[in-house]
Amino acid sequence: MHDAPETLPTQQTVYLDHAATTPMLPAALEVMTTHLRDVGNPSSLHASGRAARRIVEESRETIAQALNCRPGEVVFTSGGTEADNLALKGLYWSRHDADPARVRILSSSVEHHAVLDALHWLATEEQAVVELVPVDAHGVLDLDALRAGVASDPGSVALISVMWANNEVGTIQPIEKIVAIAAEHSIPVHTDAVQAVGAIPVDFAASGVDALTLTGHKLGGPYGVGALLVRRELSLTPLLHGGGQERDIRSGTLDMPAIAGFAAAVEHAVKAQPEYAERVSALRDDLVRRVVEVVPDAHVHGDLVQRLPGNAHLGFPDCEGDSLLMLLDARGIECSTGSACSAGVPQASHVLLAMGLDDEGARHSLRFTLGRTSTPADVDALVEAIGACVERARGARDR
């Protein structure tokens, strides 16, 4: 009889990248799994189709109630990227068609690439004039610069798009003040609130924005489903043409099981938000304090007050962020640099460069993001590992 082969101990993964994606909530997983067994196209008129349609409309009402909008203002999409593209392109086309003088789009220099790349496409293919408003050293939009940009020629502005909270450094933008500037000239405002919903209070009606992006997998829902909240009064030119679903704004067969899971996640995340923010921000503060004790020259990026509860974006001088990330990954600790990578060559973060850091400063940072499943043990593991990993990263750079 042969002896059983020796098994290696499995390494416990410490997941500190919740801003990239966060685990599905049990309630969302359960409702989605249940409906995966159902048959019926929500656009069909028979009983199975009507049953699927009922689930979709109940989900729409759940999301509307959680975010304080009308059910008809919830337009389901495949996620945040599609919702951003629909808002920017659809709104630009509609506004420009109504008045060809409206060619300018004002946005921030720290937007997610789902916004920046869509704006670049509009500039190159549709001759839109894109103006990226600067931010301060904490990543907060320069309101005076925005006001001046609008005032220089209000009639030529098609729309303004500024994210609610930054995905890299966690800085929360003054959305209501941005809306007030735009409202003086009846300019519509879109906000990418992918990082904000469920983490901080988000009220669509009270905010005054005209369009708002959210997605499922950032708040405990499934991948591949999101929504654009669009005021009923706003005219959008669709990206997709077909069956005329979603107010004729977004054609395509609706993914009923994913939408049901998405709605369950939004409802839970919004209800649990106050408790979540209190617990996770305390955990985040503990992480920052203890990491800086181990690595004294480590420093925080982003606004220290107006920031997401789970975001700790730290700079480690004389380190390459990518090297440090891989050293931590080898010890089972998963985080992010927040920067793009092109053809295997690390690129400095456009967010940090916009905040005034030089190229080196923009490359020596890591983003640790906490979520619903994060524990004090996760912080302990990072604190235990970070000193040796920073030392090795600096040693590798010196060679």
N, C-alpha and C positions, 0 to 999 in steps of 0.2 A: 504494500500500500504506500503510495507516494505521499510525502508531506504536502500540505497545502502551500501554495506559493506565498511567499512573504509579500504583504501589501504595504505600500508606502503610506504614511499618514497623510490625509488630505488637508491641504492648507485652507484655513478659514478665510474667505474673502471679506475684506473690509471695503464696503462700497461707499465712496465719497464723491459720487458724480450724479447726484439726483437732478441737477439742472439739465443734464443731457437727457436722461429719462429716469423715471422713478417706478418702483414695482407697482403692479396693478393692485388696487384695493380688492379685498375679498368679495365685497358686495358687487363691484363692477365685474369681476371675473365670473361670479356666480350667474348674474343676469345675462351676461354675454354668452356663456356656455349653454345656458338653458335655451336661448333663442337660436343658437346655431343649429338646433335640431328642427326648427320650424321651417316650413316651406311657404313661399308666397312673396311675390313681388309687390312692394307697397303701391305700385301704380296699377296693379291689376284690379278688376272690378268684382271678381268672385270673392267668396267668403275668406279664403286664405289670404288673398291680397288685401282685403279690408282689415283682417286681423293684423297683418304686418303694418299697414298704414296706421292703425290705432296705436301700436307700439311706438312708431316714429313720432306721431303727434303728441303722445303722452311724454315722450322724451324731450320734445321741443318745449313743451310747457314746463317741464321740470327745470330745464336750463334757463328758460326765461324768468322763472320765479327766483332762481338762485342768483341771477345777475341783474335783476330788475330791468327787464326789457319786455316787449310784447312778443308773444310766441312767433308771430309772423316776421319778426326781425331776426330770427335765428336761421341762418342759411348754412346747411351742413356741407362740409368739404372733406377732402382726404387728409387734412391736417393744416398745420400752421403755414407752411410754405405756399400751399395753394391759396389759402385765405388771404395771405399778404399780397400775392400776385393778383388775385381777383380784386382786392380793394384798390391797389395802386393803378393797375392797368385799366380796370373797369371804370374807376372814377375819373381817371385822366381822360380816357376816350370820351366818356359821357360829357364831361365839363368842356373839353376842347371842341367837341362837335357842336355844343350849344353856343359856344363863343370862341372862335379861333384865336382870339387874343390871349386866352388862358393857356399859356405854354409853360409856366414855371411850377416846379414842385419843390417845396421846402421840407427838408428832413434833417436828421441829426447825423453827425459824423461817426456815431457809435452804434448805429443800427445793426441788427442781425443781417447776415448776407442774404436771407430771403427777401429783405427789403432792399438792401444796397444793390444786389445784382438785378433785381427787377427794375430799379431806377436806372441802372446803367443801360439796360436793354431799351427802356423808354427813351433815353437820351440818344442812343446810337441808331435805333430803328424808327423812332417816332418823332425825333427832333425835339423832345422835351428839354427844357432848360432846368437841370437839377442843381439845386443849391444846398450844400450840406452845412448846416449851422454849427458853429464850434461849441465845444463844451469846456468847462473849467477843469482844474486839476483833479477834481473828485468825480468827473464824468457827468456833471449836471449841465443841462442845456443853457446856453447864454441867452436869456430871455430878451435882453436889450438888442442883441444881434438879430434875433428872430423878429422882434418888433420893427426894427429898422428895415429888415429885408422885406417884410410885408408892406410897410409904409412907402417904400420906394416906388412901388407900382402895384397896388392891391388888385386892380382889375386883371392883371396878367397871371395871378396865382390860381392854379387849378386846384391844388390841395396841399395840405400839410400832413406829414406823417412822422410821429415821434413815438418811440416805444415807451410803454408804461414803466418798465423796469429792465435794466440791462442784464443780459444773459451772462456776461463775463464777470463784471465787478459788482453787480447787484444794486447799483445806484437807481433809486426811484426818481422819476422825472416829475416836474410840477405840471401835471396834465391839465388841471383846472385853469392854471394861469395861461397855458398854451392855448386852450380853448377860448379863453377870454380875448386874447389877442386876435385869434382867427374870427371870432364872432363879430367883432367890430366891422368886418368887411364881408360877412356871410361866406367865409371860406370853410369848406368841410375839412374835418380832422379825422384821420385814421390813426389808431394806436395798435401796435403789436403788444398784446398783454399776455403772451404765452407764458412768461415767467411769473406774472403777477397773480393770475387767478388761482385762488386757493392758498396763496402765501400771504397776501395782504388784502384788505378790503377793496373790492372792485364793484362799482355800481354803475351800470351802463347809462341809465337815465340821468342820474345825478352828475355824472362826469361831464356831460355835454358833448362827448365825442360822437361822431356820425357813423363810424365803423370801428369794430374792435375784433382782433384776432385772438383765438384761443385754440388749444389742441389737447387731445386726450392724454397722451403718454407723459406729459409733464406733471399731471395732477392725479395720477392713479388710475387712468383709463387705458384703453387699448391703443396700440399703434394704428396709424393709418386713418384716423378720423379726427375731425376738428370742426370748427365753425367760424363763420364771419357774422358778427352781429351787425346788421345794417338797418339804419333808420328807414322806416317805410317811405318817408318823403324823398329819400336819396335815390337818384337814378344811376344804375350801374350797367355798363355794357358787358355782357357775359364773355368769358374766355372760352367756354365750352358750349357747343350747340348740339341739340339732340331732342330729347323728349320733353323739354320744358319744365323739368322738375325745379323745385326750390324757387318759386316766383319767377321762373324763366331766367334766373340769374346763374344757376349752376345745374345744367343737365347731367343726367347719369342715374343709373339705378342706385337707390339708396341702400347702404349697408346697414340693414336694420339691426342685426345683433351687435355690431360695433357701436351704433348710435345709442342703443339701450345701455351698453356698458359705459359709454362716454357720459351719458346723462346721470347715471348712478354715481360716477366718480365726481362729476361737477357738484352734484347735490351734497355729497359727503364732504368734499374738500372745502366747500364754502361754509357749511355748517360747523366744521371742525376748525376753521381758520384761526379764531382767537386763541384757542388752546394750543394749536399747532405752532403758531408764531411764538407764543411765550416759551414753550418747551424747547423748540429748535433754536431760537435766538440765544437762549441760555447755554445750550450745548455749543453753539458757534462761538460765543464769547469765551467759553472755557477752552475751546480748541485754539483760538488765536492767542490767548494769554499764555497757555502752556507751550505752544510752539515757539513763541518769541522768547520764552525763558530758556529754551534749549538752543535756539538759534537767535542770539540777541540782535543781529542786524537784519533779521526778517522784518518785513513791514507790510501793512495792509494797504491795498488799493481800493479806491471807491469812497463814497460818502460814508462817514462813520455813524451817522444818525439816520438819514433817509436811505435805507438799504434793505434788501430782502433778508428775512430772518435766517435763512439757511446758507447764506453765501459768505465764504471766507476766501478772499482772493489775496494771496500773499506773494511778495517778492523775496527772492533769495539771492542777494548779490553774489556775483562770481560763479553762478551756476547757469547751465543751460536747462531751461524748463523741461525740454523733452528728455534729456538725460536723467534728470531727477524723477520725472514721471515713471520712466522705465525701471529705475532702481527701486522705487516704491512698489511698482507693479510686481516685481520679482519677489517682493515680500508680502504679496497678497493685498496690497492697498491700492485701490483704484481711484484715480482723480483725473483732472484734465488740465491742459495748458490753456484751453480756450482759444488757441490760435489756429489758423488754417495751416494746411500742409500742401505744398504744391510739388508734385513729382518727387516726393521724398525729401524735399528741402524745407526745413522749418522756416516759417515766415513769422515776423514780429506781429504781435496782435495789433490790428488797426484801432481797436478801442484804446489800448494803452498809449499808442502813438498819438491819438487824438487828444488824450489827456495830458500830453506834454512830455511823456517819457521818451528818452532816446532809444535807439534800436536795441542796445544791450539791455536797458531796463525793461523793455517790452518783451524780452525773450527769457528773462530769468524768473518768470512767475508761474505759479500753480493755482488752480481754482479747486478748492474743496467745497463741495456743496452737500448739505445735510438734508434729510427728508423724514418722512413719517416713520420709517423703519430704523432710523439712526439711533444709536445707543451710546452711553458713556464709554462702553468698551471699545467702540470704534475710535473715539478720540484717544483713548489710552494707547491703542495700537499705533496710531499715527505718531503720537508724542514719543513712544518708545523707539520708533524706526527713523524719525526724521533727522536726528542728529548725525547718525552714521551715514545716511544717504546723502545728506548735504556735503559731508566731508568727502565722500567718494566722488560726488559730482564735481566738486571743486578740484580735487586731485586729478580727475580725468581731463579737466579743462586746462590745467597747468602743463600737462605733458605735451 
